[in-house]
């Protein structure tokens, strides 16, 4: 546990091993681009007596494993979350939909994004490289508040063109806005 500091930036330092618990007063944590391993739940799902203040969590590009457990109610201050490029299981727990302060989320290798569609403050959603197939859920098209939506490197079943590019169209039934992502 790290006490007495509000921000920790240790990205790209070739650190390895398991993650330890963090202090509830930590506001920013960047451990990206290292070789941290073990289950992610050790860091996220331990009991806390005080309100957690963490607003930025970047654990992208590590060797973390296990399921993303349903313990996100403890992280209500979270505004930015990056969990991409780990060995996490592919389901997004329903409690992640309770993170109403969340503005930016980057998750790769997930199977179902529907718990995220209730996040009214979400401005950036990156679900690229998830091998999501079929059509895009209507709920994502209804998220008209999204400013940045990345669905590249998926397996859409619609709109294949002869040039070898896959294109996904999202239309909101309310105002017929169109967002197009292309995979080359």
N, C-alpha and C positions, 0 to 999 in steps of 0.2 A: 504494500500500500504506500502511496506517495502522499505525504502530508505537507501543508504549508505552501503550496503553489497553486495557481489557478490555471496555468497553461503548460502543457508538455508537448514539445515538438521533437520527436526522435525519428522522423521519417528518413528512409534511405541510409541507414547506419549499419546494415548487415547484422542486426540484432537477431537472436534466435531464442527458442525455448518457449515455455508456457507464459501466458499473460497472468499477472496478479490482479488482485482487486484494486479498485481505485477509490480515492477519497471522494466523499459526497460534495466537497467544495470545488472540485476540479471543473473548469468551465470548457477548456479546449484540450483535446487529446488527439495527436497525430502520430500514429505508429505505423504509417503506411510504408510499403516497399522494404520490408524486412523479411525475416523468416520465422516469425512467431508461429507457434503451433499449439495444438491441443484444442479442446472444445471451446467455442466462443462463449458458451453459457457460463463458464467459470468467471468471466469478466462481467457479463451482463446480468446474471440471474442470482447473485448472492443477496442475502437479506441486508437491508439498509435501515438504520434507525432514523436518519435525517433525510430531508428532501434533497434529491439529487439536482445539482445545478448544471450538469454537462449540456452544452449547447452544440458543440462540434465534436463529432466522433469519426475519425478516419482510420480504418483498419484495412484499407484496400491493399491488395497485392501482398498477402502473407500466405501462410500455410494453415490457417485456422480451419477447423473441421466441425462436424456435428450439425445438428439441426438448429435453426434459428428459433429458439424456444419462445413460448408465449409469456414473456415477462416484461414487455415494453411499457407497462403502466408505470414503472419506476422511473422512466426517462422522459417525463413530460416537458422538460426544458429543451429537448433536442431539436435543433433547427437544421443541422446538416449531418447527414449520415452517409458514409461511403464504406461498403462492405464488399466491393467487387473483387474478383480474382482471388478467391479463397476456395476452400473445399467444403462449402456449406451445402446442406441439403436444400432442395429447391422449393419448399413451401414457405410462403410469407404468413406468419401467424396473425390471427385476427386482432390481437392487441396492438399491432403496429399501426392499425387504423385509428388508434386513439391518440396518436402523437400530433395534436392539433397545432403545435408550434413549428412542425417540420416544414421547411421550405425547399430543401434540396435533398434528393435521395438517389444514390447510385447503387443498384443491385444487379449483379450479373448472375446467371445460372439460377434463375427462379422459374417455377412452373406456373404460378398463378398470381397475378397482380391485383386481384379484386379487392383485398383488404385495404389497398391504398386509395381507392376511389372515393373514400369519404374524407380525405384530407383536404379541406377547403383552402388552406394556406399554402399548399404545395405549389411551388413555382417552377421547379425543374425535376423531371422524372426521367431517369436513364435506365431503361430495361434492355439495352442492347446486348447482343450476344447471348441470349437466353434460350435459343432454339424454340421459342414460342411458335406454335403452328396454328393453322386455321385462321379464323377471322379475329380481328381486334374486338375485345368486348365493348359493347355499346357504352358502358359506364365510363370508359376512358375517353371516348368521344364527347361525353357530356361534361368532362372536366375543362370547361371553357376558361378557367382561371390560369391554366398551365401556360407558362411563357416559353419553356423549352421541353420538348418531348423527343427522346432518342429511342427509336425502335430498330435501329440498324442491326444487321447480322442475326436476324430471326428467320423463321421459315413460314412466311405468309403463304396462304394457298390461293390468294387472289391476285389479279393484276400483273401477271408475268408478261413481260414484253419480249419480243423477238431479239432484242439486243442483249439479253442475258441479265437484265436488271430486274430485280423484284421491287415492286412499289406497293406501299400500303397507304390507302386513303382513309382518313378519319373525318367523319362529318358529324357535326353536332346537329341533331334534329331541330334544335331551337333556332339556330341562325345560319345553318348551312355553311359554317366555316370549314375550310378544308386544310388539313395538314398532311403533307406527303413526306414519307421517308423512303430513301432509295438505298439499295444494297447493290454494290457493283462487284 
